[in-house]
C-alpha cells in the first residue's frame, strides 16, 4: 500500500506514453509536433506499472501527447488489463475510429476523456493548428453511442474561448458526456499569464443566473467524476470545474505520474521528478517509488512555472 507522509492513500497513476501530438496547442507543447522524439518502449512502462499494481495502484489513466499516435497502444492496454487494473484514456479523439473504439470496448475500457477547447472551427485552428474539428466531433458521437463514461475537458482561456461555456454544456449534454472546465495552469515555456481566468468567476456568474446547484460528495455520480467542483446545470446536466489555482484540491490527491521520459512525478505542480530509466531490478523500482512518495508535497507549488511541457508530463 502506498501512503504519503500526509496520510493520503495513493491508488491512481497517470502515464504519458508519448510526448508526440498531432495538435500543437501552445499551452501544452514546447516543440514542433513533427520533431523526432526518442520514445520509451511500452515494455518499460509495463514493467513499472506491474510493480505499482502490487503496491496498490488499481486505476490508471493513459495519456500523452496523443496516445493513439503509438501504433501498439491498443495492445499495450490489453497487457495492462491483464493486471486487473481499471484503465482510462485521455485523447484528442482525432485518431479514433469505429474499429479502434470497438476493440477498446471489447477490452472493457469504460472511461474516456476527450480534450476539446472550442466548438468554433476558426478558433480550433488557432488553438491546435489543425482543421480536424469535424473529425473530433464525429468521433465524440461514436464514443457517445457506447456504454462508457465520457467526459470532455476544456481548458478555459480568457478572451479565447471563455464565451463558449454554456454552448459547451449543451454540446456535452447532447452527446451523453460530462463537460469539465479546467483552469489554465503555469506549465511549460509558453505559459501566458494574461490568458488565465479564475473559474470561480464563471461559477459565480452562473450561480447568479440561478443555473447552478453544487453537488455534495454524497451525490451518486461524485466518486466517478474526478477532482474538482461539480454542479447540476439547469436542473438536469452535470458539469465540473477543475480549479487547481483558484480553489485547490490537493488534500484529496491520490495520484502519481509517469512522464513520457520515464520519470516519476509525485505532483503535477512541483518541479521534481525521479528517473526510472536503467533501473536494474523491481526492488530498485520500488525504492524509487517510495522515494517519490516522500517528495510528494502537501500542496502544489505553482508559484513558479513548471519547466516541462504538459504533454510530456501527461495532459
C-alpha positions in Angstrom: 0.0 0.0 0.0 1.2 3.5 -0.9 0.6 6.2 1.7 2.4 9.5 1.7 3.6 11.4 4.7 0.4 13.4 4.9 -1.7 10.2 5.1 -3.0 10.3 1.6 -3.5 6.8 0.1 -2.1 6.6 -3.5 -4.2 4.4 -5.8 -4.1 6.2 -9.1 -1.5 6.6 -11.8 -1.3 8.8 -14.8 1.0 7.7 -17.6 2.1 9.9 -20.6 3.0 7.3 -23.2 4.3 9.8 -25.7 5.2 13.5 -26.0 4.2 13.5 -29.6 0.9 15.1 -30.6 -0.8 15.8 -33.9 -2.1 19.0 -32.4 0.2 21.9 -31.4 -1.7 23.7 -28.6 0.6 26.4 -27.2 -0.3 25.8 -23.6 0.5 22.1 -23.8 3.6 21.9 -26.1 7.2 23.1 -26.2 8.3 21.7 -29.6 7.4 21.3 -33.2 4.9 18.4 -33.3 6.8 16.9 -36.2 10.1 16.9 -34.3 11.6 13.4 -33.8 11.2 12.2 -30.2 13.0 9.2 -28.6 10.1 7.3 -27.1 10.3 5.0 -24.2 9.3 1.4 -25.0 5.9 0.4 -23.8 7.5 -2.7 -22.2 9.5 -0.4 -19.9 6.2 1.4 -18.9 4.6 -2.0 -18.3 7.4 -3.2 -16.1 6.9 -0.2 -13.8 3.1 -0.5 -13.9 3.3 -4.1 -12.8 5.4 -3.1 -9.7 3.0 -0.3 -8.9 0.0 -2.7 -9.2 1.5 -4.8 -6.5 1.8 -1.7 -4.3 -1.9 -0.8 -4.5 -2.3 1.1 -7.8 -5.7 0.0 -9.2 -6.5 2.8 -11.6 -4.5 4.1 -14.5 -5.1 6.9 -16.9 -3.2 6.7 -20.2 -2.5 10.0 -21.9 0.2 12.0 -23.8 0.7 13.9 -26.1 -1.7 11.9 -28.2 -1.5 8.3 -27.1 -3.1 6.9 -30.3 0.0 8.0 -32.2 1.6 4.9 -30.8 0.7 2.1 -33.2 0.9 -0.6 -30.5 -1.2 1.4 -28.0 -4.2 -0.9 -28.0 -2.0 -4.0 -27.5 -0.4 -2.1 -24.6 -3.8 -1.5 -23.0 -4.6 -5.2 -23.4 -1.4 -6.1 -21.4 -2.3 -3.7 -18.6 -5.9 -5.1 -18.3 -4.3 -8.5 -17.5 -3.1 -6.9 -14.2 -6.8 -6.3 -13.2 -6.3 -2.5 -13.3 -9.1 -0.1 -14.3 -7.8 1.8 -17.4 -9.0 5.2 -18.6 -7.8 7.1 -21.6 -7.4 10.8 -22.4 -7.2 11.7 -26.1 -7.9 14.5 -28.6 -10.1 11.9 -30.4 -8.8 12.9 -33.9 -7.2 9.5 -34.5 -10.0 7.3 -33.2 -12.2 5.2 -35.4 -15.2 2.8 -35.0 -12.8 -0.1 -35.3 -10.5 1.2 -32.6 -13.4 2.1 -30.3 -14.9 -1.4 -30.8 -11.5 -3.0 -29.8 -11.4 -0.9 -26.7 -14.9 -1.7 -25.8 -14.1 -5.5 -26.0 -11.2 -4.7 -23.5 -13.9 -3.2 -21.2 -12.4 0.3 -21.4 -15.3 2.4 -20.0 -13.7 5.8 -19.2 -12.7 8.3 -21.9 -11.7 11.9 -21.6 -11.6 14.0 -24.8 -9.7 17.2 -24.8 -11.6 19.9 -26.7 -11.2 23.6 -26.2 -13.5 25.1 -28.7 -16.5 24.3 -30.9 -15.6 27.1 -33.4 -13.7 25.9 -36.5 -11.6 29.1 -36.8 -10.7 29.0 -33.1 -9.9 25.3 -33.3 -7.3 26.1 -35.9 -5.9 28.9 -33.9 -5.5 26.7 -30.8 -4.5 23.4 -32.4 -3.0 24.4 -35.7 -5.2 21.7 -37.4 -8.5 21.6 -39.2 -9.7 18.4 -37.6 -12.7 19.7 -35.5 -15.3 17.9 -37.6 -13.4 14.6 -37.2 -13.1 15.1 -33.5 -16.9 15.8 -33.2 -17.7 12.7 -35.3 -15.6 10.5 -33.0 -17.2 12.0 -29.9 -20.6 11.0 -31.5 -19.3 7.4 -31.9 -18.0 7.3 -28.4 -21.3 8.5 -27.1 -23.1 5.6 -28.7 -21.2 3.2 -26.4 -21.9 2.4 -22.8 -19.0 4.4 -21.4 -18.2 7.2 -19.0 -17.4 10.1 -21.4 -16.0 13.4 -20.3 -15.0 16.5 -22.3 -12.1 18.5 -20.9 -12.0 22.2 -21.9 -9.1 24.5 -20.8 -10.6 27.9 -20.4 -8.5 30.8 -21.8 -9.5 34.4 -21.2 -10.7 36.2 -24.4 -10.2 33.0 -26.5 -12.9 30.5 -25.5 -14.3 31.8 -22.2 -17.5 32.8 -24.1 -18.3 29.2 -25.1 -19.1 27.8 -21.6 -22.9 27.5 -22.0 -22.6 26.2 -25.6 -20.2 23.5 -24.4 -22.6 22.5 -21.7 -25.3 21.9 -24.2 -23.0 20.1 -26.6 -21.8 17.7 -23.9 -25.4 17.0 -22.8 -26.4 16.2 -26.4 -23.6 13.7 -26.6 -24.1 12.0 -23.2 -20.9 13.5 -21.8 -19.9 15.5 -18.8 -18.1 18.7 -19.5 -15.3 19.8 -17.2 -13.8 23.2 -17.5 -10.1 23.5 -16.5 -8.1 26.4 -15.4 -5.0 27.3 -17.4 -2.0 26.2 -15.3 1.5 27.7 -15.3 3.1 24.8 -17.0 5.7 24.8 -19.8 7.7 27.5 -21.6 4.7 29.1 -23.4 2.5 29.8 -20.4 0.8 33.1 -20.9 -0.5 34.6 -17.6 -2.7 37.0 -19.5 -4.9 34.1 -20.6 -5.6 32.9 -17.1 -9.2 33.2 -16.0 -10.2 32.0 -12.5 -13.1 29.6 -13.0 -14.6 30.9 -9.8 -15.7 33.9 -11.9 -17.6 31.7 -14.3 -19.1 29.7 -11.4 -20.3 32.9 -9.7 -21.9 34.2 -12.9 -23.8 31.0 -13.4 -24.9 30.9 -9.8 -26.2 34.5 -10.1 -28.2 33.4 -13.1 -29.7 30.6 -10.9 -28.4 28.0 -13.3 -26.2 26.0 -10.9 -26.7 23.8 -7.9 -23.5 22.4 -6.3 -23.2 18.6 -5.9 -22.2 17.4 -2.5 -19.9 14.4 -2.1 -22.8 12.1 -1.3 -24.3 12.7 -4.8 -24.5 9.5 -6.8 -22.1 10.4 -9.6 -19.5 12.2 -7.5 -17.0 9.3 -6.9 -16.5 8.8 -10.7 -16.1 12.4 -11.6 -12.5 13.1 -10.5 -11.1 16.2 -8.7 -12.9 19.5 -8.9 -16.2 21.1 -8.1 -19.3 19.7 -9.7 -22.7 21.2 -10.3 -26.2 20.5 -11.7 -26.8 23.0 -14.5 -30.4 23.9 -15.3 -31.6 21.0 -13.1 -30.5 18.2 -15.4 -26.9 18.5 -16.6 -23.7 17.6 -14.6 -20.8 20.0 -15.2 -17.4 20.2 -13.5 -14.8 22.9 -12.8 -11.2 21.9 -12.2 -9.7 24.8 -10.3 -6.1 23.9 -9.2 -5.2 27.6 -8.7 -8.4 29.4 -7.6 -9.7 26.6 -5.4 -7.1 23.8 -4.9 -8.0 20.2 -4.1 -4.6 18.9 -3.0 -5.8 17.5 0.3 -7.5 14.6 -1.6 -4.8 13.9 -4.1 -4.3 10.2 -4.7 -2.0 10.1 -7.7 1.5 9.6 -9.1 2.6 10.4 -12.6 5.0 8.7 -15.1 6.1 11.1 -17.8 6.9 10.4 -21.4 10.6 10.5 -20.4 10.1 7.6 -17.9 10.4 9.8 -14.9 8.2 9.6 -11.8 6.5 12.7 -10.5 4.7 12.9 -7.3 2.9 16.2 -8.1 1.9 18.0 -11.3 2.7 21.4 -9.8 6.2 20.5 -8.3 9.5 20.8 -10.2 10.9 17.4 -9.0 11.0 14.0 -10.7 12.8 10.7 -10.2 14.4 9.0 -13.2 13.2 5.4 -13.7 15.3 4.6 -16.8 18.0 2.0 -16.5 16.7 0.6 -13.2 18.3 -2.8 -12.6 15.5 -4.6 -10.7 12.0 -4.5 -9.5 13.3 -3.8 -6.0 15.1 -0.7 -7.3 11.9 0.4 -8.9 10.1 0.0 -5.5 12.8 2.1 -3.8 12.4 4.9 -6.3 8.6 4.8 -5.9 8.9 5.2 -2.1 11.4 8.0 -2.6 8.9 9.8 -4.9 6.2 9.2 -2.3 8.3 11.0 0.3 8.8 14.0 -2.0 5.0 14.4 -2.6 4.2 17.9 -1.3 1.2 18.7 0.8 0.3 21.3 -1.8 1.5 22.2 -5.3 4.0 25.0 -5.9 2.6 26.8 -8.9 4.2 30.0 -7.6 6.8 29.3 -10.3 6.1 27.9 -13.8 6.6 24.2 -14.1 9.6 23.7 -16.5 8.4 20.7 -18.5 5.6 20.9 -21.0 2.2 19.4 -20.3 2.2 16.8 -23.0 5.4 15.4 -21.6 4.2 15.3 -18.0 0.8 13.9 -19.2 -2.2 16.1 -20.0 
